[in-house]
Amino acid sequence: MKKILGDIRVLDLTHVVFGPWCTKMLADFGAEVIKIEPPWGALDRIPERGPMYGGASAAFQYLNLNKKGMAIDLKNPKGVSIFKELVKISDVVVENFSPGTMKRLGLGYEDLKQVKPDIIYASLSGFGQTGPYSPRPSYAPIAEAMSGHTRETGDRVDPDGPPIAMAGAMGDVAPGTMAAMSIIAAIRHRDRTGNGQVIDVAQLDCMVAYNYSNITEYLLSGKNETERRKEREELEKKMGPSSQSFGGIMKTKDGWIHLAGIRAKGLDALRQKMSVKELDNETWRKYLENMTRDETVNFFVELGLPVAPILYSSEATKDPHVIARDMIKEVQHPKLGKIKVMNFPIKLSENTAEVLSAAPLLGQHNKEILVKYLGYTEDQVTPLLKEGVIAADRMS
């Protein structure tokens, strides 16, 4: 069965997390994503910390699933020429270099538009292609800090304490998801009108949008976080705590749980179970203090309250529900053999996205793409390798 994006080819010039997350989503939906790295390999092949697996970081092995790999020197005129030949037969170019880098290489939107008039050109950066901060480098924590997330995460622990960094590189993966959605929208626009376009995705813009609740409340009220916190505290003194203040993170006999006590029916069932008229965190915590993590989870599940064990990542991959939802798959890697990886998380009844192949080795598909797509002969490919125009892992 043909995949939703099975007729789309994407040239992926991205690295680290923000860009590769975006292009992986397109690849999972069936787009042919050609990851183009410099001859020495993408920055994210080498882990910031921790071991390498099959010659690359764990993040690289996940973020580049389902992609083909080429290694081209884009500072070499022959490399630029090869890239432009690829643009002629592609639909989308995605890059996350510092603003202006692609233009200096002669590969900006206006340059590539001359090669392929309807090309869709997505530029991903920390602060966007315009504005006073545009030239600044950025990573996930920068966007998280400037959009209010880091301060708010700390405030939830202690309003008078320090800011706390978000876990999970949300400043990368959240904007990367928005970038993928915008590329698909641009493909729809091109299909209707025949026109390509530039897509300017800034991490900061996206993270501001993801901080919708706090920012919208400020815009509507004109009151800053401290003022709104005092207002809520005063309201709780008059009205009592809201149902949303019941629960939270709780230590059990052998671990931790998180309870979201915000279902009236479940709270009524808990009052009845405990034979109390009013609930407070101290009372129910004492009631459950001798239960294990799993016993506590089952207790609240039976009452109909949203609850979860707090798991390590290693535990999450073994959870029976995660396994039943087909979230862990096996693929074949050229160096590592059969490996387990995370599958695409969304289930579609038709043409669902899925993980089918491992991340490519450096330049793994050079010959295939040059010969099959661009009409090169094998005799033409060999000199390019010797001259350093292209590069490849020894196993490629």
C-alpha positions as CSV (number, residue, x, y, z in Angstrom):
1,M,0.0,0.0,0.0
2,K,1.4,3.4,-1.0
3,K,2.2,5.7,1.9
4,I,0.6,9.1,2.2
5,L,3.8,11.0,1.3
6,G,5.1,8.1,-1.0
7,D,5.4,10.5,-4.0
8,I,7.4,13.1,-2.1
9,R,11.2,13.4,-2.1
10,V,12.9,15.5,0.6
11,L,16.5,16.7,0.7
12,D,17.4,16.8,4.4
13,L,20.3,19.1,5.3
14,T,19.5,19.2,9.0
15,H,21.4,18.1,12.0
16,V,21.1,17.7,15.8
17,V,17.4,17.3,16.8
18,F,15.1,20.1,15.6
19,G,15.5,19.4,11.9
20,P,16.0,15.6,12.0
21,W,12.9,15.3,14.1
22,C,10.9,17.2,11.4
23,T,12.3,15.2,8.5
24,K,11.8,11.8,10.3
25,M,8.1,12.5,10.6
26,L,8.0,13.0,6.8
27,A,10.0,9.8,6.3
28,D,7.7,7.9,8.6
29,F,4.7,8.9,6.4
30,G,6.5,7.5,3.4
31,A,8.5,10.5,2.0
32,E,11.8,9.5,0.5
33,V,14.1,11.6,2.7
34,I,17.7,11.8,1.6
35,K,19.9,12.9,4.5
36,I,22.8,14.9,3.1
37,E,25.8,15.2,5.5
38,P,29.2,16.8,5.0
39,P,32.1,14.3,4.2
40,W,33.1,14.3,7.9
41,G,29.6,13.4,9.0
42,A,26.8,15.4,10.7
43,L,27.5,17.0,14.0
44,D,24.9,14.8,15.7
45,R,26.7,11.5,14.8
46,I,29.0,12.2,17.7
47,P,27.1,12.1,21.1
48,E,27.4,15.1,23.4
49,R,28.0,12.6,26.2
50,G,27.7,8.8,26.4
51,P,28.6,5.9,24.1
52,M,28.3,5.5,20.3
53,Y,26.3,2.7,18.8
54,G,27.3,1.5,15.4
55,G,29.4,4.6,14.8
56,A,26.8,7.1,15.8
57,S,24.9,8.5,18.9
58,A,21.7,6.9,20.1
59,A,19.8,10.1,19.1
60,F,21.2,9.9,15.6
61,Q,20.1,6.3,15.3
62,Y,16.5,7.2,16.2
63,L,16.1,10.6,14.5
64,N,17.3,9.3,11.1
65,L,15.2,6.1,10.8
66,N,13.7,5.6,7.4
67,K,16.1,7.9,5.7
68,K,18.7,7.4,2.9
69,G,22.2,8.8,3.4
70,M,24.5,10.8,1.2
71,A,27.7,12.7,2.1
72,I,28.5,15.6,-0.2
73,D,31.0,18.5,0.2
74,L,28.7,21.5,-0.5
75,K,31.8,23.8,-0.4
76,N,33.1,22.1,-3.5
77,P,31.6,23.3,-6.8
78,K,31.1,19.7,-7.9
79,G,29.2,19.0,-4.7
80,V,27.0,22.0,-5.3
81,S,26.3,20.8,-8.8
82,I,25.2,17.3,-7.5
83,F,23.0,18.9,-5.0
84,K,21.3,21.1,-7.6
85,E,20.7,18.0,-9.8
86,L,19.0,16.4,-6.8
87,V,16.8,19.5,-6.3
88,K,15.5,19.1,-9.9
89,I,14.0,15.8,-8.9
90,S,12.9,16.7,-5.4
91,D,9.9,18.4,-3.8
92,V,11.2,19.8,-0.5
93,V,14.5,21.1,0.9
94,V,14.9,21.3,4.7
95,E,17.9,23.0,6.3
96,N,18.7,24.3,9.8
97,F,22.0,26.1,9.3
98,S,22.5,29.6,10.7
99,P,20.5,32.1,8.7
100,G,22.5,33.2,5.6
101,T,24.6,30.0,5.4
102,M,22.7,28.4,2.5
103,K,22.7,31.7,0.5
104,R,26.5,32.0,0.9
105,L,26.8,28.5,-0.5
106,G,24.7,29.5,-3.5
107,L,21.9,27.3,-2.3
108,G,19.4,29.9,-1.0
109,Y,15.7,29.8,-2.0
110,E,16.2,32.1,-4.9
111,D,19.1,30.0,-6.2
112,L,17.1,26.8,-6.0
113,K,13.9,28.3,-7.3
114,Q,15.8,28.8,-10.6
115,V,16.5,25.1,-10.6
116,K,13.1,23.9,-9.5
117,P,10.4,26.7,-9.6
118,D,7.9,24.9,-7.3
119,I,10.5,23.8,-4.7
120,I,9.3,24.0,-1.1
121,Y,12.2,25.4,1.0
122,A,12.0,25.0,4.8
123,S,14.5,27.0,6.9
124,L,14.6,26.0,10.5
125,S,16.5,28.1,13.0
126,G,16.5,29.3,16.6
127,F,15.1,32.8,16.0
128,G,13.9,32.8,12.4
129,Q,15.2,34.5,9.2
130,T,14.2,38.0,10.3
131,G,14.3,40.0,13.6
132,P,17.1,41.4,15.7
133,Y,18.1,37.9,17.1
134,S,18.1,36.2,13.8
135,P,21.9,35.7,13.6
136,R,22.2,34.2,17.1
137,P,22.9,30.4,17.4
138,S,20.4,28.4,19.4
139,Y,19.5,25.0,20.8
140,A,16.4,23.7,22.6
141,P,17.2,25.2,26.1
142,I,17.6,28.7,24.6
143,A,14.1,28.6,23.1
144,E,12.7,27.1,26.3
145,A,14.3,29.7,28.5
146,M,13.2,32.7,26.4
147,S,9.6,31.5,26.0
148,G,8.9,31.2,29.7
149,H,9.0,27.4,30.0
150,T,12.1,27.1,32.1
151,R,10.9,29.7,34.6
152,E,7.5,28.1,34.8
153,T,8.9,24.6,35.3
154,G,10.9,25.9,38.3
155,D,7.9,27.8,39.6
156,R,5.9,24.6,39.8
157,V,8.4,23.2,42.1
158,D,9.1,26.4,44.1
159,P,8.1,29.9,43.0
160,D,10.9,31.3,45.1
161,G,13.5,28.8,43.8
162,P,15.6,28.7,40.7
163,P,14.4,28.0,37.1
164,I,14.5,24.3,36.1
165,A,15.3,23.1,32.6
166,M,12.7,21.1,30.8
167,A,13.4,17.4,30.1
168,G,13.3,15.8,26.6
169,A,14.5,18.7,24.3
170,M,11.0,20.0,23.9
171,G,12.5,23.1,22.4
172,D,13.6,20.9,19.5
173,V,10.9,18.3,19.1
174,A,7.9,20.6,19.5
175,P,9.1,23.1,16.8
176,G,10.2,20.1,14.7
177,T,6.6,18.8,14.7
178,M,5.3,22.2,13.7
179,A,7.8,22.3,10.9
180,A,6.7,18.9,9.6
181,M,3.0,20.0,9.7
182,S,3.8,23.2,7.8
183,I,5.7,21.4,5.1
184,I,2.8,19.1,4.6
185,A,0.5,22.2,4.3
186,A,2.9,23.7,1.8
187,I,2.8,20.4,-0.3
188,R,-1.0,20.7,-0.3
189,H,-0.7,24.3,-1.4
190,R,1.7,23.4,-4.2
191,D,-0.7,20.6,-5.3
192,R,-3.5,23.1,-5.6
193,T,-1.7,26.0,-7.1
194,G,1.6,24.7,-8.6
195,N,3.6,27.1,-6.4
196,G,6.4,26.4,-4.0
197,Q,7.3,28.6,-1.1
198,V,9.7,29.4,1.8
199,I,8.8,28.2,5.3
200,D,10.5,30.1,8.1
201,V,10.3,28.0,11.4
202,A,11.8,29.5,14.5
203,Q,12.2,27.6,17.7
204,L,11.4,30.6,19.8
205,D,8.2,31.4,17.9
206,C,7.0,27.8,18.3
207,M,7.9,27.6,22.0
208,V,6.1,30.9,22.7
209,A,3.0,29.3,21.1
210,Y,3.4,26.1,23.1
211,N,3.3,28.2,26.3
212,Y,-0.2,29.1,25.3
213,S,-1.9,28.9,28.7
214,N,0.5,31.2,30.7
215,I,1.0,33.7,27.9
216,T,-2.7,33.9,27.0
217,E,-3.7,34.4,30.7
218,Y,-1.2,37.3,30.9
219,L,-2.4,38.8,27.6
220,L,-6.1,38.7,28.8
221,S,-5.5,39.8,32.4
222,G,-2.5,42.1,32.1
223,K,-1.2,40.5,35.3
224,N,2.2,38.9,35.6
225,E,2.9,35.5,37.1
226,T,3.5,36.8,40.6
227,E,0.3,38.8,40.6
228,R,-1.8,35.9,39.2
229,R,-0.3,33.5,41.8
230,K,-1.3,35.8,44.7
231,E,-4.8,36.1,43.1
232,R,-5.2,32.3,43.1
233,E,-3.9,31.9,46.6
234,E,-6.5,34.5,47.8
235,L,-9.2,32.7,46.0
236,E,-8.3,29.4,47.5
237,K,-8.5,31.0,51.0
238,K,-12.1,32.0,50.3
239,M,-13.3,29.1,48.2
240,G,-11.0,26.2,49.3
241,P,-8.6,24.4,47.0
242,S,-9.9,23.5,43.5
243,S,-10.2,19.8,42.5
244,Q,-7.2,20.3,40.3
245,S,-5.0,20.9,43.4
246,F,-5.8,17.4,44.7
247,G,-3.2,14.7,43.9
248,G,0.1,15.3,42.3
249,I,3.4,13.3,42.7
250,M,3.2,10.8,45.6
251,K,5.9,8.5,47.1
252,T,4.7,4.9,47.6
253,K,6.3,2.0,49.5
254,D,8.6,1.2,46.6
255,G,8.4,4.0,44.1
256,W,6.3,7.0,42.9
257,I,3.0,7.7,41.2
258,H,1.3,10.7,39.7
259,L,-2.3,11.2,40.4
260,A,-4.5,13.7,38.6
261,G,-7.4,14.1,40.9
262,I,-9.7,16.1,38.6
263,R,-12.7,13.7,38.0
264,A,-15.6,14.5,40.3
265,K,-17.0,10.9,40.0
266,G,-13.7,9.4,40.9
267,L,-13.3,11.8,43.9
268,D,-16.7,10.9,45.2
269,A,-15.7,7.2,45.0
270,L,-12.6,8.0,46.9
271,R,-14.5,9.8,49.7
272,Q,-16.8,6.8,50.0
273,K,-13.9,4.4,50.0
274,M,-12.1,6.3,52.8
275,S,-15.4,7.1,54.6
276,V,-14.6,10.9,54.7
277,K,-16.6,13.9,53.7
278,E,-13.7,16.1,52.6
279,L,-10.4,15.1,51.0
280,D,-7.0,16.5,51.5
281,N,-3.6,15.3,50.3
282,E,-2.3,14.5,53.8
283,T,-5.3,12.3,54.7
284,W,-5.2,10.1,51.6
285,R,-1.4,9.9,51.5
286,K,-1.5,8.5,55.0
287,Y,-4.2,6.1,54.0
288,L,-2.1,4.7,51.2
289,E,1.4,4.9,52.8
290,N,1.9,1.2,53.1
291,M,0.9,0.3,49.5
292,T,3.4,-0.4,46.7
293,R,3.5,1.6,43.6
294,D,1.5,-1.0,41.6
295,E,-1.0,-1.4,44.4
296,T,-1.5,2.3,44.6
297,V,-2.0,2.6,40.8
298,N,-4.6,-0.2,40.8
299,F,-6.4,1.4,43.8
300,F,-7.0,4.7,41.9
301,V,-7.7,3.0,38.6
302,E,-10.5,1.0,40.2
303,L,-11.9,4.4,41.5
304,G,-11.8,5.9,38.0
305,L,-9.1,8.5,38.7
306,P,-6.4,9.3,36.2
307,V,-3.2,7.9,37.7
308,A,0.2,6.5,36.4
309,P,3.3,4.9,37.9
310,I,6.3,7.2,37.4
311,L,8.6,5.1,35.3
312,Y,12.2,5.3,34.1
313,S,12.5,5.2,30.3
314,S,13.8,1.6,30.5
315,E,10.6,0.6,32.4
316,A,8.4,2.4,29.9
317,T,9.6,0.3,27.0
318,K,8.6,-2.8,28.8
319,D,5.1,-1.6,29.8
320,P,2.5,-4.1,28.4
321,H,0.3,-1.3,27.1
322,V,3.3,0.3,25.2
323,I,4.1,-3.1,23.7
324,A,0.5,-3.7,22.8
325,R,0.4,-0.4,21.0
326,D,3.3,-1.6,18.8
327,M,5.6,1.2,20.0
328,I,8.7,-0.9,19.8
329,K,9.9,-2.3,16.5
330,E,12.8,-4.3,15.2
331,V,14.9,-3.1,12.2
332,Q,18.1,-4.3,10.6
333,H,21.1,-2.0,11.0
334,P,24.2,-2.5,8.7
335,K,26.6,-2.6,11.7
336,L,24.5,-3.4,14.7
337,G,22.3,-6.2,13.1
338,K,18.8,-6.4,14.4
339,I,18.0,-3.5,16.8
340,K,14.9,-2.4,18.6
341,V,13.6,1.2,17.9
342,M,10.6,3.3,18.7
343,N,7.8,3.1,16.1
344,F,5.8,6.1,14.8
345,P,3.3,6.9,17.6
346,I,0.1,7.7,15.6
347,K,-2.2,5.1,14.2
348,L,-4.1,5.7,11.0
349,S,-6.7,3.3,9.7
350,E,-5.4,3.9,6.1
351,N,-1.7,4.3,5.0
352,T,-0.4,4.5,8.6
353,A,3.1,5.8,9.2
354,E,5.7,3.3,10.4
355,V,9.4,2.7,10.9
356,L,10.9,0.4,8.3
357,S,14.6,1.0,8.1
358,A,17.6,2.0,10.3
359,A,19.5,5.3,10.2
360,P,21.9,5.3,7.3
361,L,25.7,5.0,7.6
362,L,27.6,8.0,6.3
363,G,27.1,8.2,2.6
364,Q,25.4,4.7,2.5
365,H,23.3,5.5,-0.5
366,N,25.7,7.7,-2.5
367,K,26.1,5.3,-5.4
368,E,22.4,4.2,-5.5
369,I,21.2,7.8,-5.7
370,L,23.9,9.1,-8.2
371,V,23.5,6.1,-10.5
372,K,19.7,5.4,-10.2
373,Y,18.4,8.9,-9.9
374,L,21.0,11.2,-11.6
375,G,22.2,8.8,-14.3
376,Y,25.9,8.7,-13.3
377,T,27.9,5.6,-14.2
378,E,30.0,3.8,-11.6
379,D,33.1,5.0,-13.3
380,Q,31.9,8.6,-12.7
381,V,31.2,7.9,-9.0
382,T,34.6,6.6,-8.1
383,P,36.6,9.8,-8.9
384,L,34.1,11.8,-6.9
385,L,34.9,9.7,-3.8
386,K,38.6,10.0,-4.4
387,E,38.4,13.8,-4.8
388,G,36.4,14.1,-1.6
389,V,33.3,15.5,-3.3
390,I,31.4,12.7,-1.7
391,A,32.4,10.4,1.2
392,A,31.2,7.2,2.7
393,D,31.6,4.8,5.6
394,R,33.8,1.9,4.7
395,M,30.8,-0.5,4.9
396,S,28.7,1.7,2.5
